[in-house]
Amino acid sequence: MAQNEQPVVCAHDISYSKRSYRSFEFASFSVGSGEVLAVLSSSHAAARDLLLAIAGLVRPTSGSLVVAGSDLTAARTLPFGAGARFPRVAAGLGVFERIAPVQSVCTVEEVVAREMRLRSSRRSAPDALPLLAQTGVATRAGEQVSRLDPASRARLSAALALAGEPRVALIDLTDPFVSGLSANDACELMASLRSFASEHALAVVVATGEERAAQAATGVLSLDEPAPLEMDSSADEVMA
């Protein structure tokens, strides 16, 4: 990130808790264009909640969070009601269980092309193959998602997050969708993401439970939080 360039994501002491549920606490970090931040956590819920907070889908309960120029924590003072809306940010999501799922009967090319079409203002049909090539999953373009191995699923999740040239791409390698992903494959994907982020000048945030993969990123944020006190239902309460 250039010396005078503002970070795409800037967080200071953000936490999220609700009633007896406790997720991430006092997280401070920044991510600039061309950078990849690894969120290292043994807790899937905490890592997921943090990424969803950056996407504007979970409201931090303390601290400050600014994403692509939008202050996502200032909105906490607004009178949220039936017609209220949380500020939208220029974030691209990979696969998130129940929140941003993927249809397993579709092919890799179909799901990525659909995501590109949703995020693009162009009327012409998008060509997903260049993005699939850059994320290393082009050879599986014609295969159904249900037939993919964990490494290809992780790269598909990355392609979905990167589709449409977002300001920040959010990828959860702790999600059940990529269960079984090896440390070696996670490291290789992280290297691909660093190259993509640098070439396209976007910020990338990746949740992972693999320390080796985290060390392959530009920067690391470690979430050493205790496990939730009860079953988590917070991630389902996302804002429209």
Residue frames as qw, qx, qy, qz and C-alpha x, y, z in Angstrom:
[[0.000, 0.889, 0.458, 0.000, 0.00, 0.00, 0.00],
 [0.372, 0.575, -0.039, 0.728, 1.36, 3.42, -0.95],
 [0.311, -0.082, -0.525, 0.788, 2.37, 5.66, 1.94],
 [0.219, 0.088, 0.157, -0.959, -0.47, 8.17, 1.47],
 [0.470, -0.151, -0.673, -0.551, -3.09, 5.67, 0.34],
 [0.578, -0.274, 0.388, -0.664, -6.01, 5.02, 2.66],
 [0.150, -0.071, 0.986, -0.019, -6.63, 1.37, 3.56],
 [0.429, -0.214, -0.633, -0.608, -9.66, -0.32, 2.05],
 [0.701, -0.536, -0.455, -0.124, -10.52, -1.81, 5.45],
 [0.187, 0.419, -0.521, 0.719, -9.60, -0.22, 8.76],
 [0.687, -0.543, -0.442, -0.194, -10.77, -1.66, 12.09],
 [0.114, 0.457, -0.564, 0.678, -10.00, -0.57, 15.63],
 [0.149, -0.067, 0.797, -0.582, -10.96, -2.69, 18.64],
 [0.640, -0.054, -0.298, -0.706, -14.06, -4.18, 17.00],
 [0.178, -0.052, 0.934, -0.306, -15.97, -6.84, 18.90],
 [0.572, -0.138, -0.439, -0.679, -19.16, -8.78, 18.36],
 [0.057, -0.089, -0.925, 0.365, -21.28, -10.30, 21.07],
 [0.500, -0.272, -0.281, -0.773, -24.98, -10.80, 21.63],
 [0.830, -0.439, -0.023, -0.345, -26.56, -11.91, 24.87],
 [0.748, -0.502, 0.428, 0.072, -24.46, -14.92, 25.97],
 [0.853, 0.383, 0.184, 0.302, -22.87, -15.40, 22.54],
 [0.233, -0.844, 0.292, 0.385, -19.33, -14.05, 22.27],
 [0.828, 0.519, 0.090, 0.191, -17.48, -13.97, 18.95],
 [0.623, 0.320, -0.144, 0.699, -14.37, -11.94, 18.07],
 [0.393, -0.865, -0.232, 0.207, -13.12, -9.34, 20.54],
 [0.244, -0.873, 0.199, 0.373, -11.00, -6.17, 20.23],
 [0.756, 0.209, 0.417, 0.459, -9.72, -6.85, 16.73],
 [0.071, 0.887, -0.116, -0.442, -7.63, -4.09, 15.16],
 [0.626, -0.001, 0.591, 0.509, -6.25, -4.32, 11.63],
 [0.368, 0.720, -0.076, -0.583, -6.07, -2.63, 8.25],
 [0.674, 0.160, 0.634, 0.343, -5.93, -3.97, 4.69],
 [0.141, 0.664, -0.197, -0.707, -4.89, -1.92, 1.69],
 [0.775, 0.564, -0.082, -0.274, -5.16, -2.38, -2.05],
 [0.588, 0.556, -0.584, 0.063, -2.91, -5.19, -3.22],
 [0.111, -0.417, 0.787, -0.441, -2.74, -6.79, 0.23],
 [0.717, -0.205, -0.617, -0.250, -3.97, -10.13, 1.59],
 [0.311, -0.468, 0.564, -0.605, -4.85, -10.36, 5.29],
 [0.555, -0.103, -0.824, -0.052, -5.14, -13.81, 6.85],
 [0.558, -0.492, 0.236, -0.625, -7.55, -14.08, 9.78],
 [0.442, 0.178, -0.867, 0.146, -6.12, -16.98, 11.76],
 [0.553, -0.298, 0.347, -0.697, -8.61, -18.62, 14.10],
 [0.035, 0.022, -0.998, 0.055, -9.44, -22.01, 15.54],
 [0.310, 0.460, 0.652, -0.516, -13.05, -20.84, 15.85],
 [0.226, 0.362, 0.688, 0.588, -15.02, -20.98, 12.62],
 [0.072, -0.837, -0.542, 0.005, -17.76, -18.77, 14.09],
 [0.294, -0.775, -0.004, 0.560, -15.41, -15.96, 15.12],
 [0.319, -0.199, 0.547, 0.748, -13.59, -15.92, 11.76],
 [0.130, 0.515, 0.737, 0.417, -16.86, -16.03, 9.83],
 [0.131, -0.868, -0.434, 0.202, -18.44, -13.26, 11.89],
 [0.307, -0.617, 0.176, 0.703, -15.43, -11.00, 11.35],
 [0.230, 0.044, 0.659, 0.715, -15.56, -11.47, 7.58],
 [0.000, -0.669, -0.703, -0.241, -19.31, -10.85, 7.56],
 [0.220, -0.809, -0.234, 0.492, -18.76, -7.66, 9.56],
 [0.245, -0.362, 0.416, 0.798, -16.42, -6.43, 6.81],
 [0.084, 0.309, 0.772, 0.549, -19.14, -7.28, 4.29],
 [0.284, -0.132, 0.063, -0.948, -21.65, -5.18, 6.23],
 [0.633, -0.228, -0.626, -0.394, -23.76, -8.20, 7.16],
 [0.647, -0.488, -0.511, 0.287, -22.92, -8.38, 10.87],
 [0.054, -0.890, 0.033, -0.451, -22.86, -5.23, 13.01],
 [0.506, 0.129, -0.592, 0.614, -19.88, -4.95, 15.39],
 [0.458, -0.765, -0.450, -0.047, -21.08, -4.17, 18.90],
 [0.395, -0.847, 0.065, 0.350, -18.05, -2.06, 19.77],
 [0.532, -0.274, 0.432, 0.674, -15.08, -0.36, 18.14],
 [0.374, 0.716, -0.080, -0.584, -14.87, 1.27, 14.71],
 [0.606, 0.083, 0.711, 0.347, -14.90, -0.33, 11.28],
 [0.348, 0.720, -0.111, -0.590, -14.52, 1.59, 8.01],
 [0.615, 0.089, 0.715, 0.321, -14.74, -0.32, 4.72],
 [0.348, 0.401, 0.535, 0.657, -14.30, 1.37, 1.34],
 [0.009, 0.270, 0.009, 0.963, -15.08, 4.74, 2.93],
 [0.586, -0.501, -0.360, -0.526, -18.25, 3.56, 4.74],
 [0.109, -0.347, 0.703, -0.612, -18.28, 3.69, 8.54],
 [0.566, -0.203, -0.741, -0.299, -20.09, 0.48, 9.41],
 [0.383, -0.312, -0.723, 0.483, -20.15, 1.03, 13.16],
 [0.095, 0.044, 0.131, -0.986, -21.54, 4.58, 13.08],
 [0.481, -0.199, -0.545, -0.657, -24.78, 3.07, 11.77],
 [0.364, -0.251, -0.848, 0.293, -25.33, 1.45, 15.16],
 [0.017, 0.268, 0.417, -0.868, -26.84, 4.71, 16.38],
 [0.349, -0.027, -0.424, -0.835, -29.52, 4.71, 13.69],
 [0.615, 0.010, 0.509, -0.602, -33.06, 3.57, 14.54],
 [0.142, 0.133, -0.905, -0.378, -33.05, 0.21, 12.76],
 [0.612, 0.188, 0.460, -0.616, -36.56, -0.98, 12.01],
 [0.756, 0.321, 0.570, -0.036, -38.48, -2.97, 9.45],
 [0.603, 0.781, 0.128, 0.098, -37.44, -0.68, 6.61],
 [0.239, -0.869, 0.388, 0.192, -33.92, 0.12, 7.83],
 [0.890, 0.406, -0.124, 0.168, -30.89, -0.90, 5.82],
 [0.668, -0.559, 0.225, 0.437, -27.32, -1.48, 6.84],
 [0.199, 0.812, -0.353, -0.421, -24.74, 0.39, 4.69],
 [0.943, 0.285, 0.138, 0.099, -23.67, -1.66, 1.68],
 [0.269, -0.742, 0.489, 0.371, -19.97, -1.95, 0.92],
 [0.648, 0.585, -0.406, -0.271, -18.04, -3.00, -2.16],
 [0.396, -0.423, 0.809, -0.101, -17.28, -6.51, -0.89],
 [0.699, 0.217, -0.567, -0.378, -17.22, -9.79, -2.77],
 [0.685, -0.358, 0.531, -0.348, -18.17, -12.93, -0.88],
 [0.236, 0.240, -0.925, -0.176, -16.91, -16.44, -1.41],
 [0.614, -0.314, -0.664, -0.289, -18.99, -19.38, -0.21],
 [0.165, -0.243, 0.616, -0.731, -20.53, -18.91, 3.26],
 [0.161, -0.271, -0.949, -0.010, -22.80, -21.66, 4.56],
 [0.039, -0.679, -0.703, 0.207, -26.47, -20.54, 4.72],
 [0.033, -0.776, -0.093, 0.623, -25.51, -16.94, 3.90],
 [0.390, 0.680, -0.402, -0.473, -23.79, -17.14, 0.50],
 [0.743, -0.069, 0.665, 0.032, -24.20, -20.80, -0.55],
 [0.224, 0.433, -0.627, -0.607, -23.58, -22.26, -3.98],
 [0.879, 0.168, 0.101, -0.434, -25.79, -24.63, -5.98],
 [0.495, -0.409, 0.748, 0.165, -23.98, -27.95, -6.10],
 [0.718, 0.386, 0.576, 0.058, -25.77, -29.12, -9.26],
 [0.397, 0.910, -0.051, -0.107, -24.38, -26.21, -11.32],
 [0.826, 0.255, -0.077, 0.497, -21.01, -26.23, -13.00],
 [0.509, -0.433, -0.089, 0.738, -18.09, -24.14, -11.81],
 [0.194, 0.136, 0.349, 0.907, -18.36, -21.87, -14.85],
 [0.226, -0.639, -0.593, -0.435, -22.10, -21.39, -14.36],
 [0.478, -0.742, -0.398, 0.250, -21.89, -20.27, -10.74],
 [0.433, -0.370, 0.058, 0.820, -19.00, -17.88, -11.34],
 [0.106, 0.289, 0.494, 0.813, -20.57, -16.42, -14.50],
 [0.298, -0.735, -0.572, -0.209, -23.81, -15.86, -12.58],
 [0.484, -0.672, -0.230, 0.512, -21.95, -14.02, -9.81],
 [0.343, -0.116, 0.275, 0.891, -20.11, -11.88, -12.36],
 [0.040, -0.502, -0.591, -0.629, -23.41, -11.04, -14.04],
 [0.386, -0.771, -0.501, 0.069, -25.00, -10.00, -10.73],
 [0.464, -0.644, -0.057, 0.605, -22.13, -7.66, -9.90],
 [0.345, -0.033, 0.425, 0.836, -21.59, -6.19, -13.37],
 [0.312, 0.609, 0.228, -0.692, -23.40, -3.31, -15.02],
 [0.123, 0.321, -0.688, -0.639, -22.65, -4.68, -18.47],
 [0.781, 0.203, 0.132, -0.575, -25.46, -6.20, -20.49],
 [0.656, 0.416, -0.609, -0.163, -23.26, -8.68, -22.32],
 [0.948, -0.293, -0.121, -0.043, -22.77, -12.17, -20.89],
 [0.248, -0.823, 0.510, -0.012, -19.58, -12.27, -18.77],
 [0.790, 0.340, -0.505, 0.072, -16.72, -14.61, -19.63],
 [0.714, -0.659, 0.188, -0.144, -15.80, -16.45, -16.45],
 [0.950, 0.139, -0.095, 0.261, -12.88, -18.43, -17.90],
 [0.384, 0.635, -0.334, 0.581, -10.17, -15.76, -17.43],
 [0.440, -0.626, 0.358, -0.535, -11.04, -15.45, -13.74],
 [0.971, -0.180, 0.101, -0.119, -11.17, -19.23, -13.36],
 [0.797, 0.402, -0.233, 0.385, -7.74, -19.44, -14.96],
 [0.099, 0.676, -0.381, 0.623, -6.31, -16.84, -12.60],
 [0.605, -0.482, 0.403, -0.489, -7.69, -18.67, -9.57],
 [0.003, -0.386, 0.922, 0.028, -6.50, -22.06, -10.82],
 [0.513, 0.182, 0.769, -0.337, -9.82, -23.78, -11.39],
 [0.470, 0.475, -0.300, -0.681, -10.31, -23.35, -15.15],
 [0.241, 0.200, -0.921, -0.232, -9.70, -27.04, -15.82],
 [0.041, 0.294, 0.908, -0.295, -12.76, -27.84, -13.69],
 [0.240, 0.127, -0.050, -0.961, -15.00, -25.25, -15.38],
 [0.572, -0.037, -0.536, -0.620, -17.42, -27.82, -16.82],
 [0.387, -0.115, -0.889, 0.217, -17.71, -29.95, -13.69],
 [0.495, -0.705, -0.371, -0.345, -20.56, -29.84, -11.21],
 [0.161, -0.701, 0.437, -0.539, -19.69, -28.22, -7.90],
 [0.864, -0.353, 0.205, -0.295, -20.73, -31.41, -6.08],
 [0.961, 0.184, -0.067, 0.192, -17.90, -33.33, -7.79],
 [0.287, 0.799, -0.350, 0.395, -15.09, -30.98, -6.76],
 [0.726, -0.153, -0.477, 0.471, -12.30, -31.89, -4.35],
 [0.380, -0.796, -0.290, 0.370, -11.60, -29.56, -1.38],
 [0.401, -0.318, 0.233, 0.827, -8.77, -27.69, -3.15],
 [0.089, 0.330, 0.585, 0.735, -10.98, -26.92, -6.17],
 [0.259, -0.778, -0.569, -0.057, -13.84, -25.89, -3.86],
 [0.413, -0.654, -0.119, 0.622, -11.54, -23.45, -2.10],
 [0.260, -0.121, 0.406, 0.868, -10.45, -21.96, -5.43],
 [0.053, -0.571, -0.671, -0.470, -14.07, -21.74, -6.56],
 [0.334, -0.800, -0.421, 0.268, -14.90, -19.85, -3.36],
 [0.368, -0.459, 0.139, 0.797, -12.03, -17.48, -4.13],
 [0.163, 0.214, 0.596, 0.756, -13.25, -16.97, -7.71],
 [0.167, -0.740, -0.623, -0.192, -16.72, -16.07, -6.44],
 [0.380, -0.754, -0.217, 0.490, -15.27, -13.54, -4.00],
 [0.331, -0.356, 0.329, 0.810, -13.12, -11.97, -6.71],
 [0.279, 0.503, 0.696, 0.430, -15.86, -11.82, -9.35],
 [0.028, 0.891, 0.404, 0.206, -16.90, -8.38, -10.49],
 [0.437, 0.399, -0.211, 0.778, -13.77, -6.55, -9.27],
 [0.479, -0.810, -0.337, -0.035, -14.83, -5.76, -5.67],
 [0.000, -0.852, 0.364, -0.377, -12.85, -3.39, -3.44],
 [0.264, -0.454, 0.795, -0.304, -12.39, -6.20, -0.93],
 [0.739, 0.041, -0.598, -0.307, -12.80, -9.96, -1.41],
 [0.508, -0.435, 0.564, -0.484, -13.77, -12.15, 1.57],
 [0.719, 0.183, -0.648, -0.171, -12.94, -15.87, 1.54],
 [0.641, -0.490, 0.428, -0.408, -13.66, -18.29, 4.39],
 [0.541, 0.337, -0.770, -0.040, -11.40, -21.34, 4.34],
 [0.148, -0.097, 0.843, -0.507, -12.91, -22.45, 7.65],
 [0.673, 0.121, 0.021, -0.729, -16.34, -22.91, 6.02],
 [0.728, -0.018, 0.674, -0.128, -17.72, -26.48, 5.80],
 [0.722, 0.656, -0.004, -0.220, -17.82, -26.06, 2.00],
 [0.480, 0.682, -0.541, 0.112, -14.03, -26.51, 1.89],
 [0.756, -0.489, 0.395, -0.183, -13.82, -29.16, 4.62],
 [0.934, 0.027, 0.275, 0.227, -10.77, -31.36, 4.12],
 [0.432, 0.865, -0.170, 0.190, -8.60, -28.65, 2.54],
 [0.853, -0.144, -0.160, 0.476, -4.94, -29.50, 3.15],
 [0.343, -0.797, 0.046, 0.496, -2.39, -27.05, 4.51],
 [0.435, -0.141, 0.537, 0.709, -0.38, -27.32, 1.27],
 [0.188, 0.575, 0.642, 0.471, -3.40, -26.49, -0.88],
 [0.187, -0.917, -0.317, 0.154, -4.30, -23.58, 1.41],
 [0.422, -0.592, 0.243, 0.641, -0.76, -22.21, 1.07],
 [0.358, 0.138, 0.628, 0.677, -0.86, -22.50, -2.72],
 [0.041, 0.787, 0.566, 0.243, -4.19, -20.69, -2.83],
 [0.309, -0.856, -0.122, 0.395, -2.84, -17.93, -0.60],
 [0.418, -0.309, 0.427, 0.740, 0.06, -17.42, -3.02],
 [0.213, 0.451, 0.668, 0.552, -2.40, -17.15, -5.92],
 [0.139, -0.882, -0.450, 0.019, -4.46, -14.61, -3.98],
 [0.389, -0.674, 0.094, 0.621, -1.40, -12.48, -3.25],
 [0.334, -0.009, 0.571, 0.750, -0.60, -12.40, -6.96],
 [0.050, 0.650, 0.662, 0.370, -4.19, -11.56, -7.90],
 [0.261, -0.866, -0.323, 0.279, -4.51, -8.83, -5.26],
 [0.384, -0.512, 0.248, 0.727, -1.30, -7.19, -6.37],
 [0.261, 0.159, 0.653, 0.693, -2.17, -7.33, -10.07],
 [0.093, -0.639, -0.623, -0.442, -5.72, -6.02, -9.64],
 [0.066, 0.276, -0.300, 0.911, -5.10, -3.62, -6.72],
 [0.639, -0.496, -0.267, -0.525, -7.79, -5.00, -4.45],
 [0.258, -0.459, 0.695, -0.490, -7.84, -6.04, -0.80],
 [0.736, -0.070, -0.635, -0.224, -8.38, -9.67, 0.18],
 [0.408, -0.451, 0.597, -0.524, -9.27, -11.07, 3.61],
 [0.702, 0.076, -0.684, -0.183, -9.03, -14.84, 4.11],
 [0.668, -0.496, 0.381, -0.404, -10.14, -16.77, 7.20],
 [0.731, 0.278, -0.623, 0.020, -8.07, -19.87, 7.89],
 [0.793, -0.579, 0.140, -0.126, -7.25, -22.25, 10.70],
 [0.910, 0.130, -0.005, 0.394, -3.88, -23.17, 9.14],
 [0.369, -0.819, 0.119, 0.423, -0.93, -21.25, 10.53],
 [0.526, -0.118, 0.541, 0.645, 1.25, -22.07, 7.51],
 [0.267, 0.639, 0.571, 0.441, -1.36, -20.67, 5.15],
 [0.181, -0.950, -0.224, 0.118, -1.72, -17.55, 7.28],
 [0.482, -0.611, 0.284, 0.560, 2.01, -16.92, 7.16],
 [0.476, 0.197, 0.593, 0.619, 1.83, -17.01, 3.34],
 [0.116, 0.883, 0.435, 0.137, -0.41, -13.92, 3.34],
 [0.276, 0.669, -0.112, 0.681, 0.73, -10.28, 3.38],
 [0.166, -0.422, 0.498, -0.739, -0.37, -9.89, 7.00],
 [0.463, -0.245, -0.851, 0.035, -1.90, -11.96, 9.80],
 [0.425, -0.437, 0.220, -0.761, -4.62, -11.19, 12.35],
 [0.341, -0.031, -0.924, 0.172, -4.82, -13.83, 15.05],
 [0.587, -0.441, -0.067, -0.675, -8.15, -14.34, 16.82],
 [0.348, 0.075, -0.871, 0.338, -7.42, -16.12, 20.07],
 [0.493, -0.298, 0.106, -0.810, -10.93, -15.95, 21.41],
 [0.328, -0.038, 0.885, -0.329, -12.68, -18.43, 23.70],
 [0.046, -0.271, -0.878, -0.392, -15.36, -20.64, 22.21],
 [0.394, -0.382, -0.201, -0.811, -18.94, -19.28, 22.15],
 [0.281, -0.155, 0.722, -0.613, -20.90, -19.88, 25.32],
 [0.625, 0.309, 0.625, -0.352, -23.86, -21.31, 23.42],
 [0.552, 0.356, 0.647, 0.387, -24.93, -22.33, 19.95],
 [0.080, -0.340, 0.165, 0.922, -24.47, -19.47, 17.50],
 [0.374, 0.641, 0.665, 0.083, -27.42, -18.12, 15.58],
 [0.066, -0.752, -0.032, 0.655, -26.08, -14.63, 14.99],
 [0.188, -0.248, 0.617, 0.723, -24.81, -15.13, 11.47],
 [0.148, 0.485, 0.815, 0.280, -28.36, -15.78, 10.27],
 [0.032, -0.853, -0.414, 0.316, -29.41, -12.33, 11.44],
 [0.419, -0.034, 0.307, 0.854, -27.81, -10.48, 8.55],
 [0.211, 0.619, 0.207, -0.728, -29.08, -7.14, 7.32],
 [0.646, 0.586, 0.474, 0.120, -30.78, -6.90, 3.91]]
